[in-house]
Amino acid sequence: MRPQEEPLLSAHNSDEESAKVEEDDGASPPFSWRKLWRFTGPGFLMSIAFLDPGSLEGDLQAGAIAGYSLLWLLFWATVMGLLIQLLSARLGVATGRHLAELCREEYPRWAGIVLWIMAEVALISSDIQEVVGSAIAIRILSGSVIPLWGGVVITALDCFVFLFLESFGVRKLEAFFAVLIATMAISFAIMFGETKPSRKDLLIGMIVPKLSPGTITQAVGLVGSIITPHNVFLHSALVQSRKINTKHTGCVSEAIGYYYIESAAALAISFVINFFATTVFAKSFYGTKFAQDMGLENAGQVLQEKYGATLFPILYIWGLGLLASGQSSTITSTYAGQFIMGGFCNIHVKKWVRALITRSCALVPAMIVMFCSSDTAMDGLNESLNSLQSIQVPFALIPLIKLVSKEQVMGLFRIGFILKTVAWIVAALLIAINGYLLADYCSSEMQGLLLSSIICAFLALYLAFVLYLLVRDGSLSVFRNKSTNRNR
C-alpha cells in the first residue's frame, strides 16, 4: 500500500497532463519535447547528489593532490553513475515500486534489516557532509561573523524551509533547485575562467588513464563521492511521480525513454560542474605546499590569496557555489530517507518528522568534530565520509542489478544480456575499489590484538554479506502474477 503522503511530485500533476502521458496503448509514440518537459524533474533532483559538498570535497582533493590525472576517472565514474541511475529509473517505472520496497519483498527479514541499516548509514553520512559544507559556506559568506556552529544550526533548520516551499507547487520547487544548480555552474565556471587551466593538460587528463600509488586514496574518494547508495534508492522512487499507464507496454517504454534522456542531460551538467571544480584546484594547488591540506574550509581563502587581485571576489564565489551545493542536496536527503524507511520498514512518517530524524543524526557528529577538533578536521571528516559511502555502494547496487534482471519482476522490461554484463562489470569494479579501501584501512588500523580482532570480524561479516547478495536468487513470487497480468 502506497504512503498517504506522496513524496514530491505526484500530487501536483494535473489530470490533463496525466492523460497525455497515458495516451498510448501499443508502440511508443513519436518523440515530443512537450512530453519530455513533463517528465523532466526527477533526474535533475537525482543529479544533485552528484554535486553535494562531499562531491566537491572529492573534486578538490583529486585536483590538488593528483592534478589533472584523475579527470578520466571523474568522467567514467559519472558514466558508471549514469548507468546505475538508468537501471534505478527503469526498475521504478516498470514495477511501479521503488528499490527499498522490492528489497523488503526479495530478502528475508534479517537481510532486509542489514540493507536498511547500511542505507541509513550512507544517507546520514551524506547529510553530515551537507551540514558541514553549508556551515562552512555560511561562515565564508558572512565574513566569519557567523561561526561554524552557528552555520550548523542554520543548516539544521533549512530543510524545513524547503518542505514549506513544496506546498506552493512542485514546479516552483523544481525551478528553485534549477536556480541552485545554475548558481553552482556559474560560480565554478567563473573560477575556471579565472584560473585559465592548460587545454593540453586537460585533454591528456581526460583521455589518458593514470593512477599512481600516491593518488589511490583520492581516486577511491572521488568514486565514492560520485556514486552514492541512497541516490539509487531515491531515483527509483522519484520516477513514479508522473502517472504512467503500466498496463500498456508502449507507455512504460515511452516513460523509460524520456527518463533516460532527462537523466543523461542532468548528469552531463553535473559532470561539467565537477570538472570545473577539479580543474580549478588542479591548476591552483597541484604541486604546492597547500595541496595536502586542501579542503572545503581553507579552499576559498587560499584561492582568494592567489587570485584576489582579479575582477571577481573569488572567495565569495566559492562560498556561494558551496552554499548552493549544500542547500540543494539537503532536500534530496530528506526524501531519500523517507523512501528508505518506508520501503524497508513499511513505516511512513511525515516528511518533517523524517527530516528531523536525519538532521538530528547529522547534527551530533558535526558538532562534536567542530568543538573537539580544529577547523581543518571538518575537511578530514568529509573525506572519511566519502570513503564510508563508497563501502556502502554494493548494498544498493547488487540488489538493483539482480532485480532489474529478473523477468518475474520486470516482465518485458528486464535488461538484456549485454546491459546486464556491463552492469556487473561496473559492480565488480566498484567492489574491487571497496576491497582496496577496506584492505588499506585494515592494514593501517591493526595495531593491537583487540582492535585487530574487531576489524577482522567486521571485514569477514562485510565480505560474507556481499557474497550472500551475489549468490542469492530469490523468487519474488509476489510479483509473478503482477508482471504476467501487466504484460498480457
Secondary structure, 3 states (H helix, E strand, C coil): CCCCCCCCCHHHCCHHHHHHHCCCCCCCCCCCHHHHHHHCCHHHHHHHHHHCHHHHHHHHHHHHHHCCCCHHHHHHHHHHHHHHHHHHHHHHHHHCCCHHHHHHHHCCHHHHHHHHHHHHHHHHHHHHHHHHHHHHHHHHHCCCCCCHHHHHHHHHHHHHHHHHHHCCCHHHHHHHHHHHHHHHHHHHHHHHHHHCCCHHHHHHHHHCCCCCHHHHHHHHHHHHHHCCHHHHHHHHHHHHHCCCCCCCHHHHHHHHHHHHHHHHHHHHHHHHHHHHHHHHHHHHHCCCCCHHHCCHHHHHHHHHHHHCCCCCCHHHHHHHHHHHHHHHHHHHHHHHHHHHHHHHHCCCCCHHHHHHHHHHHHHHHHHHHHHHCCCHHHHHHHHHHHHHHHHHCHHHHHHHHHHHCCHHHHHHHCCCHHHHHHHHHHHHHHHHHHHHHHHHHHHHHCCCHHHHHHHHHHHHHHHHHHHHHHHCCCCCHHHHHHHHHHCC
